[in-house]
Amino acid sequence: MQERFGIAAFRSRQHVLLFESALKREGLNVHIVSTPRDVALGCGLSVYFPIQDAPRVLSTVNRVHPENMIGVYQVDRVGGRSKLTVLRQ
């Protein structure tokens, strides 16, 4: 089974919460998840979003300039393994 989604990773849990709130104010369907283990970035939490919303997420990043962001990534999970593609660092 293949799964594709996006995550925004941060160094600080506080900034994960702030960015999630900013995206929800934009009407996006996002939530906080544990950062996938094989991705292993930042504070251990990330903002999850459907990959089709990536352009709107990136637009929000450009507008609000979130602090402590490591990056925005596309995650392709196939057979229990994840492949990470950088969308913005």
Secondary structure as GFF3:
##gff-version 3
##sequence-region A 1 89
A	DSSP	beta_strand	2	10	.	.	.	ID=ss1
A	DSSP	alpha_helix	13	25	.	.	.	ID=ss2
A	DSSP	beta_strand	31	34	.	.	.	ID=ss3
A	DSSP	beta_strand	45	49	.	.	.	ID=ss4
A	DSSP	three_ten_helix	51	53	.	.	.	ID=ss5
A	DSSP	alpha_helix	54	64	.	.	.	ID=ss6
A	DSSP	beta_strand	69	78	.	.	.	ID=ss7
A	DSSP	beta_strand	81	88	.	.	.	ID=ss8
###
